[in-house]
Amino acid sequence: MSRAFVFPGQGAQSIGMGRALADAYPQARAVFDEVDDALGESLSRLIWEGDIADLTLTTNAQPALMATSMAAMRALESEGVALRDAAYVAGHSLGEYSALAASGALSVADAARLLRVRGAAMQQAVPVGVGAMAALLGLDFATVTEVAQEAAQGEVCQAANDNDPAQVVVSGHKAAVERAVEIAKARGARRAMLLPVSAPFHCTLMQPAAEAMQAALADVALKNPLVPLVANVRAEAVQDADEIRALLVAQVTGSVRWRESVAWMAGQGVTSFWEIGAGKALSGMIRRIAKEAETRNFGTPEDIAALRA
């Protein structure tokens, strides 16, 4: 059975995530300690005892989700699961940084610092209220691309996340995204709704954030991952550190090609996808893309105990 390890993106955060792992596994607690040290603050206290509104802020959510994924990864490793058990790693948007940390390309500390920069830069790239994102359900990627082009009317409106065969997210100027919602409904979308996000991610409005990430990534030691990374913007495997560095910059303004990424891995013989970290959103998407594949979630000690059993 060929397996891929996949890592969730923003939206999976919840207060208390990873705490049971940290209590059960010293290796998991060490990850949270390392992230706290790297950021010079107690992010773990916010994750476990804070306010969800503060945790959802992009600057906090991004390193917090990476920390939780890496805590789960370290717990799995302590139970004998090795990275070489995976044919590929992949992550949804910020999850790509978790995948790179898991595969030894980035240190946990560097991943945390980069995600803090990324979150802040994405937040600052567009003034609050200027941009928006919307999920369009029941339309395929080609149709949503047409909807976005029709809605743009001189503004930015792009297909940002190609999540699964019937869920595509658009991003851009608020008025254009609102037009896209109405056009999608007229085109027969099952649902079309604005998302509660603080900025229009994965569109050209994020260019200032891409430039900030280019500068931040230039100063970081990035190694070739031990397992190939299926990159968001390429939807196929890459293993060269310099190429990955460039793709991480392109990812800020580029589409998250998750549907294509999962389909590519399934086409390479992957039959089992392990979602490592908070939530189960990716597993739901994967079941709609690679219907024959097995999905498993590892975010709690109970999940890992089930594997042991």
C-alpha positions in Angstrom: 0.0 0.0 0.0 1.5 3.3 -1.1 0.8 6.1 1.4 0.9 9.9 1.4 1.1 12.2 4.5 -1.0 15.3 4.1 -1.1 18.4 6.3 -4.1 20.7 6.8 -4.4 24.5 6.1 -6.1 27.4 7.7 -9.6 26.9 8.9 -8.8 23.7 10.8 -7.8 25.6 14.0 -9.6 25.1 17.3 -8.8 26.0 20.9 -7.2 23.0 22.6 -5.8 21.4 19.5 -2.7 19.4 20.2 -2.9 19.6 23.9 -3.8 16.0 24.5 -0.8 15.0 22.2 1.5 17.3 24.3 0.2 15.7 27.5 0.7 12.1 26.2 3.9 12.5 24.2 7.1 14.3 25.4 8.1 14.5 21.7 4.9 16.4 20.9 5.3 18.8 23.8 8.9 19.5 22.6 7.4 20.8 19.3 5.2 23.3 21.0 8.2 24.4 23.2 10.3 24.8 20.1 7.7 27.0 18.4 7.2 29.1 21.6 11.0 29.7 21.7 11.2 30.5 18.0 8.5 33.1 18.2 9.6 34.5 21.6 6.1 34.1 23.0 3.7 31.4 24.4 1.8 30.5 21.3 0.9 27.2 23.0 -1.0 29.0 25.7 -3.0 30.8 23.0 -3.7 27.5 21.3 -4.8 25.7 24.4 -6.4 28.4 26.6 -6.9 31.5 24.4 -9.8 33.0 22.5 -10.7 31.5 19.1 -10.8 35.0 17.5 -7.1 35.5 18.4 -6.2 32.0 17.3 -7.9 32.6 14.0 -5.8 35.7 13.2 -3.7 34.6 10.2 -0.4 35.5 12.0 -1.4 33.0 14.8 -3.3 30.4 13.0 -0.5 29.6 10.5 2.3 28.7 13.0 -0.3 27.1 15.4 -1.5 24.7 12.8 2.0 23.8 11.8 2.9 23.2 15.4 -0.1 20.9 15.9 0.7 18.9 12.7 4.3 18.5 13.8 3.3 17.4 17.3 1.2 14.7 15.7 4.0 13.7 13.4 6.5 13.4 16.3 3.9 11.3 18.3 3.5 9.0 15.3 7.3 8.7 14.9 7.6 7.8 18.6 5.2 4.9 17.9 7.4 3.6 15.1 5.9 5.4 12.0 8.7 6.6 9.9 8.7 9.3 7.2 10.0 6.8 4.8 6.6 5.0 5.2 5.2 7.8 2.9 5.7 8.0 -0.8 4.9 11.7 -0.8 4.1 14.6 1.5 1.7 17.4 0.7 0.0 20.3 2.5 -2.9 22.6 1.8 -1.5 26.2 1.6 0.3 26.8 4.9 0.2 23.0 5.3 3.0 22.9 2.7 5.3 24.3 5.4 4.2 21.5 7.8 4.9 19.0 5.0 8.4 20.4 4.6 9.1 20.4 8.3 7.9 16.8 8.5 10.1 15.8 5.6 13.3 17.3 7.1 13.5 20.2 4.6 12.8 22.9 7.2 13.4 23.0 11.0 10.3 23.4 13.1 11.7 26.8 14.4 12.3 28.1 10.9 8.8 26.9 9.7 7.2 28.8 12.7 9.2 32.0 12.0 8.4 31.8 8.2 4.7 31.3 8.9 4.6 34.2 11.3 6.1 36.4 8.5 3.7 34.8 5.9 0.6 35.4 8.1 1.5 39.0 8.9 2.4 39.8 5.3 -0.8 38.2 3.9 -2.8 40.2 6.5 -1.1 43.5 5.6 -1.1 43.0 1.8 -4.7 44.2 1.5 -6.6 46.5 3.8 -9.3 44.8 5.8 -12.6 45.0 3.9 -11.0 45.5 0.5 -10.7 41.8 -0.3 -12.9 38.7 0.1 -13.0 34.9 -0.6 -16.1 32.8 -1.4 -16.7 29.1 -1.7 -18.6 28.0 -4.7 -20.0 24.4 -4.3 -21.3 22.2 -7.1 -19.4 23.8 -10.0 -16.2 22.4 -11.5 -12.9 24.3 -11.7 -13.4 25.3 -15.4 -16.8 26.7 -14.7 -15.6 28.7 -11.7 -12.7 30.1 -13.7 -15.3 31.4 -16.2 -17.4 32.8 -13.4 -14.4 34.6 -11.9 -13.4 36.1 -15.3 -17.0 37.4 -15.8 -17.2 38.8 -12.2 -13.8 40.6 -12.4 -15.0 43.6 -14.4 -11.6 45.3 -14.2 -11.0 44.1 -10.6 -9.2 41.0 -9.3 -11.3 37.8 -9.1 -9.5 34.4 -9.4 -10.1 30.8 -8.7 -7.8 30.4 -5.6 -8.4 26.9 -4.1 -9.3 24.0 -6.4 -10.3 21.8 -3.4 -12.2 19.0 -4.9 -14.5 18.3 -7.9 -17.3 20.3 -6.5 -15.7 22.9 -4.2 -13.7 25.8 -5.6 -12.8 29.0 -3.7 -12.5 32.4 -5.4 -10.5 35.3 -4.1 -10.1 39.0 -5.0 -11.7 42.4 -4.5 -14.8 42.2 -2.3 -17.2 43.6 -4.9 -15.9 41.2 -7.6 -16.1 38.2 -5.3 -19.7 39.2 -4.4 -20.5 39.3 -8.1 -19.0 35.9 -8.5 -21.3 34.5 -5.8 -24.4 35.8 -7.7 -23.1 34.6 -11.1 -22.3 31.2 -9.6 -25.9 30.9 -8.2 -27.2 31.7 -11.7 -24.9 29.1 -13.1 -26.5 26.4 -10.8 -24.1 26.3 -7.9 -25.4 24.2 -5.1 -24.2 26.8 -2.6 -22.1 30.0 -2.9 -21.1 32.0 0.1 -18.5 34.4 1.4 -15.9 32.9 3.7 -15.1 34.4 7.2 -11.4 35.2 6.2 -9.5 38.3 6.9 -7.8 38.7 3.5 -8.1 37.5 -0.1 -5.5 34.7 -0.2 -4.0 33.0 -3.3 -4.7 35.8 -5.8 -2.6 38.6 -7.3 -3.6 41.0 -4.6 -1.2 39.0 -2.4 1.9 40.2 -4.4 3.3 42.3 -1.5 3.2 39.2 0.7 4.9 37.1 -2.0 7.7 39.7 -2.0 8.0 39.5 1.8 8.2 35.7 1.6 10.9 35.9 -1.1 13.0 38.0 1.3 12.3 35.8 4.3 12.9 32.5 2.4 16.2 33.8 1.0 17.7 33.8 4.6 16.5 30.3 5.6 18.3 26.9 5.3 16.1 24.8 3.1 17.2 21.2 2.4 15.9 18.7 -0.2 13.0 16.9 1.5 13.6 13.2 2.4 10.3 12.4 0.7 9.1 14.3 -2.5 6.7 17.2 -1.9 3.7 17.4 -4.1 3.6 21.2 -4.4 0.4 23.3 -4.4 1.2 25.3 -7.5 2.7 22.5 -9.5 0.4 19.6 -8.5 3.3 17.1 -9.0 6.3 16.0 -7.0 9.4 18.2 -6.5 12.5 17.4 -4.3 14.9 20.2 -5.2 15.3 22.8 -2.4 15.9 25.7 -4.7 12.8 24.8 -6.8 10.7 24.5 -3.6 11.9 27.9 -2.4 10.6 29.5 -5.6 7.4 27.5 -5.4 6.7 28.7 -1.9 6.9 32.3 -3.2 4.7 31.5 -6.1 2.2 29.8 -3.8 1.3 33.1 -2.1 -0.4 34.5 -5.2 -1.0 31.1 -7.0 -3.9 28.7 -6.9 -3.8 25.8 -4.4 -4.2 22.9 -6.9 -5.4 20.4 -4.3 -7.8 18.4 -6.5 -5.0 17.9 -9.1 -2.4 17.1 -6.4 -4.5 14.3 -4.9 -5.4 13.0 -8.3 -1.7 13.0 -9.3 -0.7 11.1 -6.2 -3.5 8.5 -6.7 -2.3 8.2 -10.3 1.2 7.4 -8.9 -0.3 4.5 -6.9 -1.1 6.2 -3.6 -4.0 4.3 -2.0 -3.9 5.7 1.5 -3.8 9.3 2.7 -2.9 10.1 6.3 -4.1 13.6 7.4 -1.7 14.7 10.2 -2.8 17.5 12.5 -6.0 19.4 13.3 -9.4 18.7 11.8 -10.5 16.3 9.0 -11.2 18.7 6.1 -8.6 17.3 3.8 -9.9 13.7 4.3 -13.3 14.8 3.1 -11.9 16.4 0.0 -9.7 13.4 -0.7 -12.7 11.0 -0.6 -14.4 13.1 -3.2 -11.3 13.1 -5.5 -9.8 9.6 -5.1 -12.9 7.6 -4.2 -11.1 4.3 -3.8 -8.4 5.6 -1.4 -8.3 5.0 2.3 -8.1 8.2 4.5 -7.0 8.3 8.2 -6.7 11.1 10.6 -4.0 11.6 13.2 -4.6 14.6 15.5 -5.2 13.0 18.9 -3.6 10.3 21.1 -6.8 8.2 20.4 -6.1 8.3 16.7 -2.6 7.1 17.2 -3.7 4.4 19.7 -6.1 3.1 17.0 -3.1 2.7 14.7 -1.3 0.7 17.4 -4.3 -1.5 17.9 
